Amino acid sequence: MSGYIVNLSDNDALRRYIEFGVYGTLMKRPEFSSWSVAAELTLADYLTMRPGDLLFFFRERTIYGVGRLVALQRGSPTVALANYSGASFPHAQPPANRDELLYRQHREEDMRWVVFFRPDPMFFTRGLDMDEVLQGDIRGAVRGLRVFEKRSFIQVEDDEAQVMVDLLLRRNADIIGELARANGRIFPDQSALYQARLGARGADLDAHQIEIDALVERYVRESIVAHEALLQAWLAHALTVRRPEVVAIFGSWDYVANQVYASPHKPVMYMDRIDLFGYTTQRLSRSFPPTIMRYKAVELKKDLIADINVVNQMLKYVDWLAHTRAGGDYSMVDAYLVASGYTPEVIAYAADAGVRDYIAPYRPYRKQQWSQLKLVRYIPARAIPALRFEPVSLASVSTLV
């Protein structure tokens, strides 16, 4: 039950998106032949959205909710769709026939990707001031909201989403179950009708799939994906939908997030960010929610890695996760470096530096060793999937290019 907080600039958009149960970021048409890094990272965010994730809107310091993302295509593991066929390519033109758009109420030519949601239980007009969320965070779960700056939307983890749900429901407890007497205290809702009409298109929705494989293939140059953010978007999607060839290398992730901040609080522009962060869970008891078993971190570089400081950067994230998320237990952290190749010096350095000796942070105290840094090589393929991956042995220092 992860969630997304969407930033909006005007009240009309807030009412319109909630009423029809649809949202799409307004994108500027690129001046050059490709998307900006920011646009490609926004695409990566969309590709992590799953049915059942929660959606909140943010307007003038106020948080509105609660919505739940839905897939128009039954059984789809993701929810984002292209607003029109080919919309994911930078210079695609919207169709002349407006009926071919999934959403056409507002500046549709700038809206490339859309997601759909429904109220759960409802969208309250009585929102939360962000200070109320921050002060009500007695469990220390609020992390995303604290760094929500200069982003169209941001993903938050299960526990942070739950904090906002609890506060919203408590604040609006007087009208829950009393829809007949809501008296304008909930937003109008036509989402089910609107989405049913779109869902009736059936096979026509196939033309609205986000063509991430074709997009990556377009930017392959001499066995290198020319856009690092696009490489990141592809892997974010593959982890979210659990492509078997990716699961074989990175494991099966239950939570996938793009660009997660990983440093002490300071001005956001100076904060470090993990390219892809997530975790695996296991339901150990029917009486309780799933338990987080392992934290995952991926750092991606599109080129050959020849600088050992990239390894140091990855290990810094390992230390951060071990101490801030895993309570000092390094065994809960898996780390992956992804690149087109590695020099022998980098491989040798990773084998030597990619080890942590630590004392188990619980009784009986004992010395343990962490060595779960994995080097992975990506290889473009002229097929679907557009990329494949190979593990690099740290026992070998042969050049892999």
C-alpha positions as CSV (number, residue, x, y, z in Angstrom):
1,M,0.0,0.0,0.0
2,S,2.6,2.5,-1.0
3,G,1.3,5.9,-2.1
4,Y,2.0,9.0,-4.3
5,I,1.6,12.6,-3.4
6,V,0.7,14.7,-6.5
7,N,1.5,18.5,-6.5
8,L,-1.1,20.7,-8.2
9,S,-0.9,24.4,-9.1
10,D,-4.6,25.3,-9.2
11,N,-8.0,24.3,-7.6
12,D,-9.7,23.6,-10.9
13,A,-7.3,20.8,-11.7
14,L,-7.7,19.4,-8.2
15,R,-11.5,19.2,-8.6
16,R,-11.4,17.9,-12.2
17,Y,-8.8,15.2,-11.6
18,I,-10.7,13.9,-8.5
19,E,-14.1,14.0,-10.2
20,F,-13.0,11.9,-13.1
21,G,-10.5,9.8,-11.3
22,V,-7.6,10.5,-13.6
23,Y,-4.2,12.2,-13.3
24,G,-1.4,13.1,-15.8
25,T,1.6,15.3,-15.4
26,L,1.7,18.2,-17.9
27,M,4.8,17.8,-20.0
28,K,6.5,20.4,-22.1
29,R,7.2,19.3,-25.6
30,P,11.0,18.9,-25.8
31,E,13.0,21.4,-27.9
32,F,15.5,18.8,-29.1
33,S,15.3,15.2,-30.3
34,S,14.9,13.5,-26.9
35,W,13.3,13.9,-23.5
36,S,15.1,15.7,-20.7
37,V,16.5,13.7,-17.8
38,A,13.6,15.1,-15.6
39,A,11.0,13.8,-18.1
40,E,12.6,10.3,-18.3
41,L,12.8,10.1,-14.5
42,T,9.1,11.1,-14.3
43,L,8.4,8.2,-16.7
44,A,10.3,5.9,-14.3
45,D,8.0,7.1,-11.5
46,Y,4.9,6.2,-13.5
47,L,6.3,2.8,-14.3
48,T,6.5,1.9,-10.6
49,M,2.7,2.6,-10.0
50,R,0.7,-0.5,-9.2
51,P,-3.0,-1.2,-8.7
52,G,-4.0,-0.7,-5.1
53,D,-1.4,2.1,-4.4
54,L,-2.8,5.1,-2.7
55,L,-3.0,8.6,-4.2
56,F,-3.1,12.0,-2.5
57,F,-3.2,15.5,-3.9
58,F,-1.2,18.4,-2.6
59,R,-2.3,22.0,-3.0
60,E,-1.0,25.0,-1.1
61,R,0.4,23.0,1.8
62,T,-2.8,20.9,2.1
63,I,-3.0,17.2,1.4
64,Y,-6.3,15.8,0.0
65,G,-7.3,12.1,-0.1
66,V,-7.9,9.2,-0.3
67,G,-7.7,7.6,-3.8
68,R,-6.6,4.1,-4.8
69,L,-5.0,3.5,-8.2
70,V,-6.8,1.1,-10.6
71,A,-5.8,-0.7,-13.8
72,L,-8.1,-0.2,-16.8
73,Q,-6.9,-3.5,-18.1
74,R,-7.9,-6.4,-15.8
75,G,-4.9,-8.2,-14.4
76,S,-2.3,-5.6,-15.4
77,P,0.5,-5.3,-12.9
78,T,0.9,-1.6,-13.6
79,V,-1.6,1.3,-14.0
80,A,0.1,4.0,-16.2
81,L,-0.9,4.2,-19.8
82,A,0.0,6.5,-22.7
83,N,-2.6,9.1,-23.3
84,Y,-2.5,8.4,-27.0
85,S,-0.6,5.9,-29.2
86,G,3.1,6.6,-29.3
87,A,2.9,9.4,-26.7
88,S,6.0,8.1,-24.9
89,F,8.2,9.2,-27.8
90,P,9.4,12.8,-27.4
91,H,8.0,14.4,-30.6
92,A,4.8,12.3,-31.0
93,Q,1.8,14.4,-32.1
94,P,-1.6,14.0,-30.5
95,P,-4.2,12.5,-32.8
96,A,-6.6,14.7,-34.7
97,N,-9.5,12.6,-33.5
98,R,-9.8,13.6,-29.8
99,D,-11.7,10.4,-29.1
100,E,-8.4,8.5,-29.4
101,L,-7.2,10.3,-26.2
102,L,-7.8,8.6,-22.8
103,Y,-8.1,12.1,-21.2
104,R,-9.0,15.2,-23.1
105,Q,-10.4,17.7,-20.7
106,H,-7.3,19.8,-20.3
107,R,-4.2,20.5,-22.4
108,E,-4.1,17.0,-23.6
109,E,-1.3,17.6,-26.0
110,D,1.0,18.1,-23.0
111,M,-0.3,15.1,-21.1
112,R,1.7,12.0,-22.2
113,W,1.0,9.5,-19.4
114,V,-2.1,9.0,-17.3
115,V,-3.2,6.9,-14.3
116,F,-6.7,6.2,-13.0
117,F,-8.0,6.0,-9.5
118,R,-11.2,5.8,-7.4
119,P,-12.1,7.2,-4.0
120,D,-11.3,4.9,-1.1
121,P,-13.4,5.5,0.9
122,M,-13.8,9.0,-0.5
123,F,-12.0,12.2,-1.3
124,F,-12.6,14.7,1.4
125,T,-12.8,18.4,0.8
126,R,-11.4,18.8,4.3
127,G,-7.7,18.2,3.8
128,L,-4.6,18.1,6.0
129,D,-2.1,20.9,6.5
130,M,1.3,19.4,5.9
131,D,2.4,20.5,9.4
132,E,-0.3,18.3,10.9
133,V,1.2,15.3,9.1
134,L,4.7,16.2,10.2
135,Q,3.7,16.8,13.8
136,G,1.5,13.7,13.9
137,D,4.4,11.5,12.7
138,I,4.9,9.9,16.1
139,R,6.5,6.8,14.5
140,G,9.1,8.6,12.3
141,A,7.5,7.2,9.2
142,V,7.2,10.4,7.2
143,R,10.2,10.7,4.9
144,G,8.9,11.6,1.4
145,L,6.8,14.6,2.4
146,R,9.9,16.1,4.1
147,V,11.8,16.3,0.8
148,F,8.8,17.0,-1.5
149,E,10.3,19.9,-3.5
150,K,10.3,20.8,-7.2
151,R,8.6,17.5,-8.1
152,S,5.3,16.9,-9.8
153,F,4.7,14.0,-7.5
154,I,6.6,11.8,-5.1
155,Q,6.3,8.2,-4.0
156,V,5.9,7.4,-0.3
157,E,6.3,4.1,1.5
158,D,3.5,2.0,3.1
159,D,4.0,3.4,6.6
160,E,4.0,7.0,5.5
161,A,0.9,6.5,3.4
162,Q,-0.8,5.0,6.5
163,V,0.1,8.0,8.6
164,M,-1.7,10.3,6.1
165,V,-4.7,7.9,5.8
166,D,-5.1,7.7,9.6
167,L,-5.0,11.5,10.0
168,L,-7.4,12.1,7.1
169,L,-9.9,9.6,8.3
170,R,-9.7,10.9,11.9
171,R,-10.2,14.5,10.7
172,N,-13.3,13.4,8.7
173,A,-14.7,10.8,11.0
174,D,-17.9,12.7,11.3
175,I,-18.9,12.2,7.7
176,I,-17.6,8.7,7.0
177,G,-20.6,6.5,6.3
178,E,-22.9,9.5,6.1
179,L,-22.7,10.3,2.4
180,A,-26.3,11.4,2.3
181,R,-25.4,14.2,4.7
182,A,-22.0,15.0,3.3
183,N,-23.2,18.5,2.2
184,G,-20.3,19.3,-0.1
185,R,-17.6,17.9,2.3
186,I,-16.6,15.3,-0.3
187,F,-15.6,15.9,-3.9
188,P,-18.0,14.9,-6.7
189,D,-17.2,11.5,-8.2
190,Q,-17.8,10.2,-11.7
191,S,-14.7,8.0,-11.8
192,A,-16.4,4.7,-12.0
193,L,-18.6,5.8,-15.0
194,Y,-15.7,7.5,-16.8
195,Q,-13.3,4.5,-16.3
196,A,-16.0,2.0,-17.4
197,R,-16.4,3.9,-20.6
198,L,-12.6,3.7,-21.3
199,G,-12.4,0.1,-20.2
200,A,-15.0,-0.8,-22.7
201,R,-12.5,-0.1,-25.4
202,G,-11.0,-3.5,-24.7
203,A,-8.2,-4.4,-27.1
204,D,-8.0,-0.7,-28.2
205,L,-6.2,-0.1,-24.9
206,D,-3.2,-2.1,-26.2
207,A,-2.3,0.9,-28.3
208,H,-1.9,2.9,-25.1
209,Q,0.8,0.8,-23.6
210,I,3.9,2.6,-22.6
211,E,6.5,1.4,-25.1
212,I,9.5,1.3,-22.8
213,D,11.3,-1.4,-24.8
214,A,11.0,0.5,-28.1
215,L,12.0,3.7,-26.4
216,V,15.2,2.2,-25.0
217,E,16.0,0.6,-28.3
218,R,15.8,3.9,-30.0
219,Y,18.6,5.3,-27.8
220,V,21.1,2.5,-28.0
221,R,24.5,3.7,-29.4
222,E,27.4,1.2,-29.8
223,S,26.0,-1.2,-27.1
224,I,25.3,1.7,-24.7
225,V,21.9,3.1,-23.7
226,A,22.6,6.8,-24.4
227,H,20.2,8.0,-21.7
228,E,21.0,6.9,-18.1
229,A,17.6,7.9,-16.9
230,L,15.9,5.8,-19.6
231,L,18.0,2.8,-18.5
232,Q,16.7,3.5,-15.0
233,A,13.1,3.8,-16.2
234,W,13.4,0.4,-17.9
235,L,14.8,-1.4,-14.9
236,A,12.2,0.3,-12.6
237,H,9.4,-1.1,-14.8
238,A,11.0,-4.6,-15.1
239,L,11.3,-4.8,-11.3
240,T,7.8,-3.6,-10.8
241,V,6.3,-6.2,-13.2
242,R,8.8,-8.8,-12.1
243,R,10.2,-9.8,-15.5
244,P,11.7,-13.3,-14.9
245,E,15.1,-12.4,-16.4
246,V,15.4,-9.5,-14.1
247,V,14.2,-11.4,-11.0
248,A,16.9,-13.9,-11.7
249,I,19.5,-11.3,-11.0
250,F,17.9,-8.8,-8.6
251,G,15.4,-10.9,-6.8
252,S,11.6,-10.3,-6.6
253,W,10.9,-6.8,-5.1
254,D,7.6,-6.1,-3.4
255,Y,8.2,-2.3,-3.3
256,V,10.0,-0.3,-6.0
257,A,10.8,3.4,-5.8
258,N,12.7,5.7,-8.0
259,Q,15.2,8.4,-6.8
260,V,15.0,8.0,-3.0
261,Y,16.8,10.5,-0.9
262,A,19.6,8.9,1.2
263,S,21.4,11.5,3.3
264,P,20.8,13.6,6.4
265,H,18.2,16.4,6.0
266,K,19.6,19.5,4.3
267,P,18.6,21.5,1.2
268,V,17.2,19.0,-1.2
269,M,19.5,20.0,-4.0
270,Y,22.5,18.8,-2.0
271,M,21.0,15.4,-0.9
272,D,22.2,12.1,-2.3
273,R,19.6,9.9,-4.0
274,I,19.5,6.1,-4.5
275,D,18.6,5.4,-8.2
276,L,16.3,2.5,-7.3
277,F,15.3,1.5,-3.8
278,G,13.0,-1.2,-2.6
279,Y,12.4,-4.1,-0.4
280,T,11.1,-7.6,-0.2
281,T,8.5,-8.7,2.2
282,Q,7.2,-12.0,3.6
283,R,3.9,-12.7,5.2
284,L,5.0,-14.6,8.3
285,S,1.6,-14.6,10.1
286,R,-1.9,-14.3,8.8
287,S,-2.7,-12.0,11.7
288,F,-0.2,-9.3,10.6
289,P,0.9,-7.3,7.5
290,P,3.9,-8.6,5.6
291,T,7.3,-8.1,7.2
292,I,10.2,-6.4,5.4
293,M,12.9,-9.0,5.0
294,R,15.5,-7.3,2.8
295,Y,16.2,-3.8,1.6
296,K,17.4,-3.3,-2.0
297,A,19.5,-0.6,-3.6
298,V,20.6,-0.1,-7.3
299,E,23.0,2.4,-8.7
300,L,23.1,2.7,-12.5
301,K,25.7,4.0,-14.9
302,K,25.2,3.8,-18.6
303,D,28.9,3.6,-19.5
304,L,31.9,1.5,-18.5
305,I,32.8,2.1,-14.9
306,A,36.5,3.0,-14.5
307,D,36.3,5.1,-11.3
308,I,36.4,3.3,-7.9
309,N,34.4,6.2,-6.4
310,V,31.3,4.8,-8.0
311,V,31.8,1.7,-5.8
312,N,32.3,4.0,-2.8
313,Q,29.1,5.8,-3.6
314,M,27.2,2.5,-3.6
315,L,28.8,1.5,-0.3
316,K,27.7,4.8,1.2
317,Y,24.1,3.9,0.4
318,V,24.7,0.5,2.0
319,D,25.9,2.1,5.2
320,W,22.9,4.5,5.1
321,L,20.3,1.8,4.7
322,A,21.9,-0.5,7.3
323,H,21.9,2.2,10.0
324,T,18.7,4.1,9.2
325,R,16.5,1.3,8.0
326,A,17.8,-2.0,9.1
327,G,18.9,-1.1,12.7
328,G,22.5,-1.8,12.0
329,D,21.9,-5.3,10.5
330,Y,23.8,-5.3,7.3
331,S,22.5,-8.7,6.4
332,M,19.2,-7.1,5.5
333,V,20.8,-5.0,2.7
334,D,21.4,-6.1,-0.9
335,A,23.3,-3.7,-3.3
336,Y,23.7,-3.8,-7.0
337,L,25.9,-1.7,-9.4
338,V,24.6,-1.8,-13.0
339,A,26.8,-0.6,-15.9
340,S,27.8,-1.6,-19.4
341,G,31.1,-3.0,-18.0
342,Y,33.8,-2.6,-15.4
343,T,37.6,-2.2,-15.6
344,P,39.7,-4.8,-13.8
345,E,40.7,-2.2,-11.2
346,V,37.1,-1.5,-10.3
347,I,36.3,-5.2,-10.0
348,A,39.3,-5.8,-7.8
349,Y,38.4,-2.7,-5.7
350,A,34.8,-3.9,-5.3
351,A,35.9,-7.3,-4.2
352,D,38.2,-5.7,-1.5
353,A,36.1,-2.7,-0.4
354,G,32.7,-4.3,-0.8
355,V,32.9,-6.1,2.6
356,R,31.6,-4.9,6.0
357,D,32.7,-6.4,9.3
358,Y,30.1,-5.6,12.0
359,I,28.7,-6.7,15.3
360,A,25.2,-8.1,15.2
361,P,23.1,-5.4,16.8
362,Y,21.2,-8.0,19.0
363,R,22.1,-10.6,21.6
364,P,24.0,-12.8,21.4
365,Y,26.4,-10.2,20.1
366,R,28.7,-11.7,17.5
367,K,30.9,-10.7,14.6
368,Q,29.4,-10.9,11.2
369,Q,30.5,-10.0,7.7
370,W,28.5,-8.4,4.8
371,S,29.5,-9.1,1.2
372,Q,26.3,-8.6,-0.7
373,L,27.6,-6.1,-3.3
374,K,26.9,-7.4,-6.8
375,L,28.2,-6.0,-10.0
376,V,25.8,-6.4,-13.0
377,R,26.5,-5.8,-16.6
378,Y,23.6,-4.7,-18.9
379,I,23.5,-5.7,-22.6
380,P,21.1,-4.1,-25.1
381,A,19.2,-6.6,-27.2
382,R,17.4,-6.0,-30.5
383,A,14.3,-7.7,-29.2
384,I,11.8,-7.6,-26.3
385,P,13.0,-7.3,-23.6
386,A,15.3,-4.6,-24.8
387,L,17.9,-5.3,-22.1
388,R,19.4,-8.4,-20.5
389,F,21.7,-8.6,-17.6
390,E,24.8,-10.6,-16.5
391,P,26.4,-10.9,-13.1
392,V,30.1,-10.0,-12.9
393,S,32.2,-12.3,-10.8
394,L,34.2,-10.4,-8.2
395,A,36.6,-13.3,-8.1
396,S,37.7,-12.4,-11.6
397,V,39.5,-9.2,-12.7
398,S,39.3,-9.8,-16.4
399,T,38.0,-6.8,-18.3
400,L,34.3,-7.0,-19.2
401,V,33.4,-4.5,-21.9
